Amino acid sequence: MSEEDEELEELRKKKLLELQMQQQQAALQQEAAEEQARAEEQQKQMILKRILDPEAKSRLTRIKLAHPEFATTVEDQLIMLAQSGRLNKVITDAELKEILKRVQPKKRDITITRR
């Protein structure tokens, strides 16, 4: 092997090592972000469990399956109320229904008439 070939091989090894290090760092960062998201979700669920009765919690879970964005919005609002101290009792299923009716986006009825 010539000296140039050896230098080229050394550069390839160095670059490969750099790429492997970058991949490891990216994987560690992604894992840390996922762990943080899991911890936040767990904390969120603990707060909801504390402020909702079992029926209301069950209803909100079912809504989350069908309409995840809407349910997340409602959960965030309930948690915000609880953390600000404006929610001082456990929310029942009937109360949650009323909250959902108020928060639910208004749908417009569109009618088409033929002439």
PAKOL-705445 format. One record per residue (C-alpha): x, y, z; residue in three letters. Coordinates in steps of 0.2 Angstrom, whole numbers, plus 5000, padded with zeros to 4 digits. Each point is the difference from the previous one (the first is absolute). Layout:
REM residues N
XYZALA...
REM end
This chain:
REM residues 115
500050005000MET500650174996SER500150145012GLU498550094992GLU498949855001ASP500549985019GLU499550195002GLU498449974991LEU499549855010GLU500450095016GLU498950154995LEU498649874996ARG500249925017LYS500050175008LYS498450064991LYS499149835004LEU500450025018LEU499350185000GLU498449954992LEU499849865012GLN500250125015MET498750124992GLN498849864998GLN500349955018GLN499750185006GLN498450014990ALA499349845007ALA500450065018LEU499250174997GLN498449914992GLN499949885015GLU500250155012ALA498650094991ALA498949855000GLU500349975019GLU499550185004GLN498449984989ALA499649845010ARG500350095017ALA498950154995GLU498649894994GLU500149905016GLN499950165010GLN498650064990LYS499049835003GLN500350015018MET499350185001ILE498549944990LEU499749855011LYS500050125015ARG498750134992ILE498949884991LEU498849875007ASP500249824992PRO498550024988GLU500650174994ALA501849934998LYS499349864990SER499050114989ARG501550114997LEU501149854995THR498649944988ARG500050184992ILE501950004999LYS499949844989LEU498750084988ALA500650185000HIS501850015007PRO500250194997GLU498450055008PHE500349895015ALA501750065002THR499450185000THR498749965013VAL501349915011GLU501250154999ASP498650125005GLN499449895015LEU501849995006ILE500350184998MET498450045010LEU500649875014ALA501850075000GLN499350185002SER498949965014GLY498450044991ARG499449825001LEU499749955018ASN499049844998LYS500049834991VAL499150024983ILE498649884997THR499549924984ASP498450114998ALA501250165003GLU501249934987LEU498649994988LYS499550185003GLU501850054998ILE500249904984LEU498450084993LYS500750185003ARG501749964993VAL499449904985GLN500350104984PRO498350074993LYS499549914985LYS499050094986ARG498649924992ASP500050024981ILE498549974991THR499949994981ILE498350044992THR499649954982ARG499050114989ARG
REM end
